[in-house]
Amino acid sequence: MTERSKAIEEAERAGFDLSLVDENLALRPEERARRHDQALELVLELDRIRRERDAKFESSAAAAG
């Protein structure tokens, strides 16, 4: 078994969906960058929402405390 085959087998055992990697690599670099930007925007928005929720929870806990 080659090193590449071993690496692929290990990644699959670890739960990586290598078909997603293949699909992503089939895209043009510009499309990969666009998708990355969209995912990053989503993560940042979710983080902002989490911080707002935590701040509300902390202020209501302090008021009750």
N, CA, C and O atoms as CSV, one atom per row, in Angstrom:
chain,resi,resn,atom,element,x,y,z
A,1,MET,N,N,0.856,-1.180,0.000
A,1,MET,CA,C,0.000,0.000,0.000
A,1,MET,C,C,0.901,1.243,0.000
A,1,MET,O,O,1.867,1.318,0.759
A,2,THR,N,N,0.575,2.206,-0.852
A,2,THR,CA,C,1.380,3.420,-0.956
A,2,THR,C,C,1.068,4.374,0.201
A,2,THR,O,O,0.059,4.229,0.893
A,3,GLU,N,N,1.942,5.332,0.388
A,3,GLU,CA,C,1.713,6.349,1.429
A,3,GLU,C,C,0.402,7.084,1.181
A,3,GLU,O,O,-0.354,7.366,2.110
A,4,ARG,N,N,0.147,7.390,-0.100
A,4,ARG,CA,C,-1.097,8.094,-0.446
A,4,ARG,C,C,-2.309,7.257,-0.068
A,4,ARG,O,O,-3.262,7.767,0.521
A,5,SER,N,N,-2.273,5.975,-0.405
A,5,SER,CA,C,-3.386,5.086,-0.081
A,5,SER,C,C,-3.586,4.990,1.418
A,5,SER,O,O,-4.721,4.977,1.896
A,6,LYS,N,N,-2.493,4.921,2.164
A,6,LYS,CA,C,-2.576,4.862,3.617
A,6,LYS,C,C,-3.208,6.137,4.175
A,6,LYS,O,O,-4.046,6.085,5.075
A,7,ALA,N,N,-2.797,7.276,3.630
A,7,ALA,CA,C,-3.338,8.555,4.095
A,7,ALA,C,C,-4.828,8.654,3.803
A,7,ALA,O,O,-5.594,9.123,4.645
A,8,ILE,N,N,-5.241,8.221,2.625
A,8,ILE,CA,C,-6.658,8.258,2.256
A,8,ILE,C,C,-7.452,7.336,3.174
A,8,ILE,O,O,-8.515,7.714,3.667
A,9,GLU,N,N,-6.951,6.152,3.398
A,9,GLU,CA,C,-7.642,5.198,4.263
A,9,GLU,C,C,-7.754,5.734,5.688
A,9,GLU,O,O,-8.800,5.596,6.322
A,10,GLU,N,N,-6.701,6.336,6.185
A,10,GLU,CA,C,-6.717,6.896,7.533
A,10,GLU,C,C,-7.714,8.049,7.638
A,10,GLU,O,O,-8.437,8.160,8.628
A,11,ALA,N,N,-7.751,8.898,6.625
A,11,ALA,CA,C,-8.695,10.020,6.627
A,11,ALA,C,C,-10.133,9.512,6.615
A,11,ALA,O,O,-10.986,10.044,7.326
A,12,GLU,N,N,-10.403,8.499,5.822
A,12,GLU,CA,C,-11.757,7.951,5.769
A,12,GLU,C,C,-12.144,7.312,7.095
A,12,GLU,O,O,-13.284,7.451,7.536
A,13,ARG,N,N,-11.211,6.612,7.737
A,13,ARG,CA,C,-11.491,6.015,9.050
A,13,ARG,C,C,-11.779,7.094,10.089
A,13,ARG,O,O,-12.570,6.888,11.010
A,14,ALA,N,N,-11.130,8.245,9.931
A,14,ALA,CA,C,-11.332,9.347,10.871
A,14,ALA,C,C,-12.637,10.087,10.602
A,14,ALA,O,O,-13.017,10.971,11.369
A,15,GLY,N,N,-13.323,9.735,9.522
A,15,GLY,CA,C,-14.622,10.333,9.255
A,15,GLY,C,C,-14.625,11.452,8.235
A,15,GLY,O,O,-15.647,12.114,8.058
A,16,PHE,N,N,-13.514,11.681,7.562
A,16,PHE,CA,C,-13.473,12.721,6.537
A,16,PHE,C,C,-14.221,12.251,5.297
A,16,PHE,O,O,-14.037,11.123,4.839
A,17,ASP,N,N,-15.059,13.118,4.762
A,17,ASP,CA,C,-15.765,12.833,3.516
A,17,ASP,C,C,-14.911,13.372,2.383
A,17,ASP,O,O,-14.997,14.550,2.035
A,18,LEU,N,N,-14.098,12.515,1.817
A,18,LEU,CA,C,-13.159,12.958,0.789
A,18,LEU,C,C,-13.856,13.351,-0.510
A,18,LEU,O,O,-13.264,14.028,-1.351
A,19,SER,N,N,-15.108,12.930,-0.679
A,19,SER,CA,C,-15.832,13.367,-1.876
A,19,SER,C,C,-16.042,14.881,-1.838
A,19,SER,O,O,-16.085,15.530,-2.883
A,20,LEU,N,N,-16.173,15.443,-0.631
A,20,LEU,CA,C,-16.314,16.900,-0.516
A,20,LEU,C,C,-15.029,17.607,-0.931
A,20,LEU,O,O,-15.069,18.673,-1.546
A,21,VAL,N,N,-13.906,17.016,-0.596
A,21,VAL,CA,C,-12.617,17.577,-1.013
A,21,VAL,C,C,-12.520,17.537,-2.530
A,21,VAL,O,O,-12.129,18.518,-3.162
A,22,ASP,N,N,-12.879,16.393,-3.111
A,22,ASP,CA,C,-12.830,16.256,-4.576
A,22,ASP,C,C,-13.743,17.274,-5.252
A,22,ASP,O,O,-13.362,17.906,-6.237
A,23,GLU,N,N,-14.958,17.426,-4.712
A,23,GLU,CA,C,-15.898,18.391,-5.287
A,23,GLU,C,C,-15.349,19.808,-5.207
A,23,GLU,O,O,-15.466,20.585,-6.154
A,24,ASN,N,N,-14.755,20.132,-4.076
A,24,ASN,CA,C,-14.218,21.473,-3.890
A,24,ASN,C,C,-13.048,21.737,-4.833
A,24,ASN,O,O,-12.931,22.823,-5.401
A,25,LEU,N,N,-12.199,20.752,-4.992
A,25,LEU,CA,C,-11.047,20.929,-5.876
A,25,LEU,C,C,-11.445,21.015,-7.351
A,25,LEU,O,O,-10.684,21.520,-8.176
A,26,ALA,N,N,-12.647,20.517,-7.678
A,26,ALA,CA,C,-13.132,20.602,-9.051
A,26,ALA,C,C,-13.607,22.018,-9.390
A,26,ALA,O,O,-13.758,22.357,-10.564
A,27,LEU,N,N,-13.841,22.841,-8.369
A,27,LEU,CA,C,-14.305,24.211,-8.589
A,27,LEU,C,C,-13.141,25.106,-9.005
A,27,LEU,O,O,-11.975,24.817,-8.736
A,28,ARG,N,N,-13.493,26.179,-9.655
A,28,ARG,CA,C,-12.477,27.181,-9.977
A,28,ARG,C,C,-12.044,27.863,-8.684
A,28,ARG,O,O,-12.840,27.971,-7.751
A,29,PRO,N,N,-10.808,28.320,-8.614
A,29,PRO,CA,C,-10.336,28.982,-7.391
A,29,PRO,C,C,-11.228,30.140,-6.950
A,29,PRO,O,O,-11.422,30.355,-5.753
A,30,GLU,N,N,-11.766,30.880,-7.904
A,30,GLU,CA,C,-12.634,32.006,-7.569
A,30,GLU,C,C,-13.900,31.529,-6.853
A,30,GLU,O,O,-14.368,32.167,-5.909
A,31,GLU,N,N,-14.444,30.404,-7.312
A,31,GLU,CA,C,-15.650,29.858,-6.695
A,31,GLU,C,C,-15.333,29.326,-5.300
A,31,GLU,O,O,-16.131,29.502,-4.379
A,32,ARG,N,N,-14.201,28.691,-5.134
A,32,ARG,CA,C,-13.806,28.230,-3.795
A,32,ARG,C,C,-13.656,29.411,-2.850
A,32,ARG,O,O,-14.081,29.342,-1.697
A,33,ALA,N,N,-13.054,30.493,-3.329
A,33,ALA,CA,C,-12.878,31.688,-2.497
A,33,ALA,C,C,-14.236,32.296,-2.146
A,33,ALA,O,O,-14.445,32.720,-1.010
A,34,ARG,N,N,-15.161,32.343,-3.107
A,34,ARG,CA,C,-16.501,32.882,-2.868
A,34,ARG,C,C,-17.226,32.062,-1.805
A,34,ARG,O,O,-17.847,32.616,-0.898
A,35,ARG,N,N,-17.141,30.742,-1.923
A,35,ARG,CA,C,-17.795,29.868,-0.944
A,35,ARG,C,C,-17.163,30.023,0.439
A,35,ARG,O,O,-17.853,29.999,1.459
A,36,HIS,N,N,-15.861,30.180,0.454
A,36,HIS,CA,C,-15.179,30.405,1.733
A,36,HIS,C,C,-15.683,31.687,2.374
A,36,HIS,O,O,-15.987,31.712,3.566
A,37,ASP,N,N,-15.771,32.747,1.587
A,37,ASP,CA,C,-16.246,34.028,2.108
A,37,ASP,C,C,-17.661,33.909,2.666
A,37,ASP,O,O,-17.969,34.474,3.716
A,38,GLN,N,N,-18.519,33.172,1.961
A,38,GLN,CA,C,-19.889,32.986,2.441
A,38,GLN,C,C,-19.909,32.225,3.763
A,38,GLN,O,O,-20.648,32.587,4.678
A,39,ALA,N,N,-19.109,31.184,3.863
A,39,ALA,CA,C,-19.053,30.401,5.095
A,39,ALA,C,C,-18.506,31.249,6.238
A,39,ALA,O,O,-19.002,31.178,7.363
A,40,LEU,N,N,-17.487,32.048,5.951
A,40,LEU,CA,C,-16.911,32.910,6.979
A,40,LEU,C,C,-17.932,33.933,7.463
A,40,LEU,O,O,-18.033,34.185,8.664
A,41,GLU,N,N,-18.690,34.524,6.541
A,41,GLU,CA,C,-19.734,35.478,6.930
A,41,GLU,C,C,-20.751,34.820,7.851
A,41,GLU,O,O,-21.183,35.425,8.832
A,42,LEU,N,N,-21.134,33.593,7.544
A,42,LEU,CA,C,-22.088,32.866,8.375
A,42,LEU,C,C,-21.524,32.632,9.774
A,42,LEU,O,O,-22.212,32.864,10.768
A,43,VAL,N,N,-20.290,32.179,9.854
A,43,VAL,CA,C,-19.669,31.923,11.150
A,43,VAL,C,C,-19.582,33.205,11.973
A,43,VAL,O,O,-19.869,33.198,13.170
A,44,LEU,N,N,-19.190,34.288,11.341
A,44,LEU,CA,C,-19.088,35.562,12.060
A,44,LEU,C,C,-20.453,36.041,12.547
A,44,LEU,O,O,-20.564,36.577,13.649
A,45,GLU,N,N,-21.481,35.853,11.741
A,45,GLU,CA,C,-22.832,36.245,12.142
A,45,GLU,C,C,-23.309,35.389,13.317
A,45,GLU,O,O,-23.882,35.912,14.273
A,46,LEU,N,N,-23.076,34.085,13.250
A,46,LEU,CA,C,-23.470,33.212,14.351
A,46,LEU,C,C,-22.717,33.568,15.630
A,46,LEU,O,O,-23.288,33.516,16.719
A,47,ASP,N,N,-21.452,33.926,15.507
A,47,ASP,CA,C,-20.675,34.327,16.674
A,47,ASP,C,C,-21.223,35.620,17.275
A,47,ASP,O,O,-21.299,35.759,18.495
A,48,ARG,N,N,-21.604,36.567,16.414
A,48,ARG,CA,C,-22.184,37.826,16.891
A,48,ARG,C,C,-23.476,37.549,17.646
A,48,ARG,O,O,-23.707,38.127,18.708
A,49,ILE,N,N,-24.314,36.679,17.114
A,49,ILE,CA,C,-25.578,36.330,17.761
A,49,ILE,C,C,-25.317,35.651,19.111
A,49,ILE,O,O,-26.004,35.933,20.093
A,50,ARG,N,N,-24.335,34.766,19.157
A,50,ARG,CA,C,-23.994,34.088,20.408
A,50,ARG,C,C,-23.533,35.084,21.466
A,50,ARG,O,O,-23.932,35.002,22.627
A,51,ARG,N,N,-22.677,36.039,21.045
A,51,ARG,CA,C,-22.190,37.034,21.996
A,51,ARG,C,C,-23.333,37.897,22.527
A,51,ARG,O,O,-23.363,38.213,23.716
A,52,GLU,N,N,-24.269,38.281,21.666
A,52,GLU,CA,C,-25.430,39.065,22.107
A,52,GLU,C,C,-26.276,38.266,23.095
A,52,GLU,O,O,-26.710,38.796,24.118
A,53,ARG,N,N,-26.506,36.997,22.789
A,53,ARG,CA,C,-27.289,36.146,23.685
A,53,ARG,C,C,-26.599,35.996,25.029
A,53,ARG,O,O,-27.240,36.088,26.076
A,54,ASP,N,N,-25.294,35.766,25.002
A,54,ASP,CA,C,-24.543,35.612,26.257
A,54,ASP,C,C,-24.586,36.890,27.086
A,54,ASP,O,O,-24.709,36.829,28.309
A,55,ALA,N,N,-24.487,38.038,26.439
A,55,ALA,CA,C,-24.532,39.304,27.156
A,55,ALA,C,C,-25.883,39.496,27.821
A,55,ALA,O,O,-25.950,39.970,28.955
A,56,LYS,N,N,-26.955,39.137,27.139
A,56,LYS,CA,C,-28.301,39.237,27.730
A,56,LYS,C,C,-28.441,38.297,28.918
A,56,LYS,O,O,-29.004,38.660,29.950
A,57,PHE,N,N,-27.917,37.074,28.758
A,57,PHE,CA,C,-27.987,36.100,29.844
A,57,PHE,C,C,-27.203,36.582,31.063
A,57,PHE,O,O,-27.673,36.479,32.196
A,58,GLU,N,N,-26.009,37.107,30.819
A,58,GLU,CA,C,-25.177,37.590,31.923
A,58,GLU,C,C,-25.821,38.768,32.642
A,58,GLU,O,O,-25.779,38.844,33.870
A,59,SER,N,N,-26.422,39.693,31.881
A,59,SER,CA,C,-27.035,40.852,32.529
A,59,SER,C,C,-28.288,40.453,33.306
A,59,SER,O,O,-28.556,41.023,34.363
A,60,SER,N,N,-29.054,39.495,32.810
A,60,SER,CA,C,-30.250,39.060,33.553
A,60,SER,C,C,-29.849,38.229,34.775
A,60,SER,O,O,-30.530,38.268,35.800
A,61,ALA,N,N,-28.749,37.479,34.673
A,61,ALA,CA,C,-28.268,36.714,35.829
A,61,ALA,C,C,-27.732,37.663,36.901
A,61,ALA,O,O,-27.930,37.428,38.093
A,62,ALA,N,N,-27.062,38.725,36.484
A,62,ALA,CA,C,-26.534,39.700,37.452
A,62,ALA,C,C,-27.677,40.439,38.147
A,62,ALA,O,O,-27.604,40.726,39.341
A,63,ALA,N,N,-28.727,40.743,37.394
A,63,ALA,CA,C,-29.866,41.437,37.984
A,63,ALA,C,C,-30.614,40.547,38.982
A,63,ALA,O,O,-31.167,41.032,39.969
A,64,ALA,N,N,-30.622,39.254,38.712
A,64,ALA,CA,C,-31.302,38.317,39.591
A,64,ALA,C,C,-30.439,37.961,40.803
A,64,ALA,O,O,-30.945,37.525,41.837
A,65,GLY,N,N,-29.106,38.159,40.648
A,65,GLY,CA,C,-28.147,37.704,41.632
A,65,GLY,C,C,-28.058,38.437,42.870
A,65,GLY,O,O,-27.258,38.089,43.738
